[in-house]
Amino acid sequence: MGVEVEETHERSHWRRKYATRLKLVDGFVILWAVAGAFTVRFGLSEPQSGTDRDIDYVMLSVVLVSAWWLMLEFWGSREPRTLGSGSEEYKRVLSSSAWLFGLVAIVSYALRIDTARGFVGLAFPAGVLGLLAARWLVRQHLSLERKSGKSSSRVLIIGGPHSAAHLIRSLRSVPAAGYLPVAAHLPGASGDNRTMPSLAIPVTGREPDFDSILAVIVNSNVDAVAVSAGVNIHPQDLRRLGWELAARDIGMILAPALTDVAGPRIHTQPVAGLPLIHVSTPKLTGGKKVAKRAFDIVGAGALLAFLSPLFLILALLVRLTDPGPVFYRQERIGIRGTTFHMLKFRSMRVGADAQLKELLKLQGSSDQPLFKIDNDPRITPLGRVLRKYSLDELPQLLNVIGGSMSLVGPRPQREGEVALYDDAAHRRLYVSPGMSGLWQVSGRSNLTWEESIRLDLYYVENWSLMGDVIILFKTFKAVFASTGAV
């Protein structure tokens, strides 16, 4: 019994450490925001009360700091499962803060208390922005630790060989999520090998009975158990397993046979004690279509106005450093298979397209869909700089204004690439191609053909306006890092 308590203590060490860190960071940010708002609004001295309805702002500041800190705790913004990846942590910070200040406004109105609007109006945005920035910094540190195998939940995978292998690969692909597969149990599977060779992970056994599975879990010293689809376990045994894991403070994760489906599309409905999962069909029509188009026009228009001096400078440099036109027009395939001419600042010598097939043959990759040329000799010296920081793609803002492209969307591809699509890949033509997208923030030209198509399909299947905003923010980071640029 003493050994089990010690193992549980070790497993929960990183959780307590980060919970404590978040409590300290939250307290500091909230105190900074409220004290700063007080100082800006009233100076260093306490405001004088004019009537019996006036309030003591020093006492209000103390109450506000305490209440804000507690609201973050009650809203679960420091729960370990929300740390490291996803937007849930940030949503909880925003929700708890909005509810608190909403309550302050309601109480002030109901009791007719004349609360200084400048004080509240400064504290709320400063605190929210500060909390989000601080949480992001803490998350970066946590992600670095998780990538090195630390501060993660040790997970035992239970399921069939194929579903377990897929789940293991998926969890390993996002180490920042904090799930570290350490072993697999394959109930009812054939074979007697004790490892999964392709994944280099130990197999604890193949016994399907409840007692054997529970013994494996206890002996594995794991933080969570992930049950993949198609597992050969009786439903009643699975329910008993959930009870036993809860008693031992071990998490239980059920991984359905769904791939590339984002959270907002998933809805659960309990029916007869069964948690049925509903997957909504993504539709970019009606109000959503109008919102995306409005976002494109406003965003592209603002960027064009802001970057117009840079446009002029780059146009002059292209014209002066290499004879030929400033812009390069290339036919690409757009929404529903329509063609359009995509604009770029010219980064290659004139007549470069005529040399493509010959260069592909020399490289031995004439059958490759993405038509990449390693160390492409057609690119001008200025063109290499433009491509490294994606400056050659800025004229595509004109395509966005014209409606042939979007700020965010699937990668715009050539006719020859589209000809290689299978039925699934054609779904990426349901929306307009984008200047940026998941492919841009996930490696750009370092991606394989299959990876590029998978990311585009994920975007089409799970589009949201907030997702577009997040991708644009990540784009700036990817561009400055010049990851995968060619």
SULWO-V388417 format. One record per backbone hydrogen bond with DSSP energy under -0.5 kcal/mol. CO is the residue of the C=O (numbers start at 1). NH is the residue of the N-H. If there is no record, write none. Layout:
# SULWO-V388417
CO|NH + CO|NH
This chain:
# SULWO-V388417
1|5 + 2|6 + 3|7 + 4|8 + 5|9 + 6|10 + 7|11 + 8|12 + 10|13 + 12|16 + 13|17 + 14|18 + 15|19 + 16|20 + 17|21 + 18|22 + 19|23 + 20|24 + 21|25 + 22|26 + 23|27 + 24|28 + 25|29 + 26|30 + 27|31 + 28|32 + 29|33 + 30|34 + 31|35 + 32|36 + 33|37 + 34|38 + 35|39 + 36|40 + 37|41 + 38|42 + 38|43 + 39|43 + 51|54 + 55|57 + 56|60 + 57|61 + 58|62 + 59|63 + 60|64 + 61|65 + 62|66 + 63|67 + 64|68 + 65|69 + 66|70 + 67|71 + 68|72 + 69|73 + 70|74 + 71|75 + 72|77 + 73|76 + 76|79 + 79|82 + 80|83 + 82|89 + 87|91 + 88|92 + 89|93 + 90|94 + 91|95 + 92|96 + 93|97 + 94|98 + 95|99 + 96|100 + 97|101 + 98|102 + 99|103 + 100|104 + 101|105 + 102|106 + 103|107 + 104|108 + 105|109 + 106|110 + 107|111 + 108|113 + 109|112 + 112|114 + 113|115 + 116|120 + 117|121 + 118|122 + 119|123 + 120|124 + 121|125 + 122|126 + 123|127 + 124|128 + 125|129 + 126|130 + 127|131 + 128|132 + 129|133 + 130|134 + 131|135 + 132|136 + 133|137 + 134|138 + 135|139 + 136|140 + 137|141 + 138|142 + 139|143 + 140|144 + 141|145 + 142|146 + 143|147 + 144|148 + 145|148 + 145|150 + 146|149 + 152|154 + 153|180 + 154|223 + 154|224 + 155|157 + 155|182 + 155|183 + 156|226 + 157|185 + 158|228 + 160|164 + 161|165 + 162|166 + 163|167 + 164|168 + 165|169 + 166|170 + 167|171 + 168|172 + 169|173 + 170|174 + 171|174 + 172|175 + 174|177 + 175|178 + 178|153 + 178|180 + 179|181 + 180|155 + 182|202 + 183|157 + 184|204 + 184|205 + 185|159 + 185|187 + 186|189 + 194|203 + 195|197 + 196|199 + 196|200 + 196|201 + 201|196 + 202|184 + 202|204 + 205|186 + 206|188 + 209|213 + 210|214 + 211|215 + 212|216 + 213|217 + 214|218 + 215|219 + 216|220 + 217|221 + 217|222 + 218|221 + 223|251 + 224|156 + 225|227 + 225|253 + 226|158 + 226|228 + 227|255 + 228|231 + 229|160 + 231|233 + 234|238 + 235|239 + 236|240 + 237|241 + 238|242 + 239|243 + 240|244 + 241|245 + 242|246 + 243|247 + 244|248 + 245|250 + 246|249 + 251|225 + 253|227 + 253|255 + 254|256 + 255|229 + 256|258 + 262|265 + 263|266 + 265|280 + 267|278 + 269|276 + 271|274 + 274|271 + 274|276 + 276|269 + 276|278 + 278|267 + 278|280 + 283|285 + 285|288 + 285|289 + 286|290 + 287|291 + 288|292 + 289|293 + 290|294 + 291|295 + 292|296 + 293|297 + 294|298 + 295|299 + 296|300 + 297|301 + 298|302 + 299|303 + 300|304 + 301|305 + 302|306 + 303|307 + 304|308 + 307|311 + 308|312 + 309|313 + 310|314 + 311|315 + 312|316 + 313|317 + 314|318 + 315|319 + 316|320 + 317|321 + 318|322 + 326|346 + 328|330 + 328|344 + 330|342 + 332|334 + 332|340 + 333|413 + 334|337 + 335|338 + 338|334 + 340|332 + 340|342 + 342|330 + 344|328 + 347|380 + 349|352 + 351|354 + 352|355 + 353|356 + 355|359 + 356|360 + 357|361 + 358|362 + 359|363 + 360|364 + 360|365 + 361|364 + 365|368 + 368|371 + 372|374 + 373|376 + 376|379 + 378|349 + 380|384 + 381|385 + 382|386 + 383|387 + 384|388 + 385|389 + 386|391 + 386|392 + 387|390 + 390|393 + 391|394 + 392|345 + 393|396 + 394|397 + 395|398 + 395|399 + 396|400 + 397|401 + 398|402 + 399|403 + 399|404 + 399|405 + 400|403 + 406|435 + 407|436 + 410|434 + 413|333 + 414|418 + 415|419 + 417|420 + 418|421 + 422|426 + 424|427 + 425|428 + 426|429 + 427|430 + 428|431 + 429|336 + 433|406 + 434|412 + 436|409 + 437|440 + 437|441 + 439|442 + 439|444 + 443|446 + 444|447 + 448|452 + 449|453 + 450|454 + 451|455 + 452|456 + 453|457 + 454|458 + 455|459 + 456|460 + 457|461 + 458|462 + 460|463 + 464|468 + 465|469 + 466|470 + 467|471 + 468|472 + 469|473 + 470|474 + 471|475 + 472|476 + 473|477 + 474|478 + 475|479 + 476|480 + 477|481 + 478|482 + 478|483 + 479|482 + 482|485 + 484|445
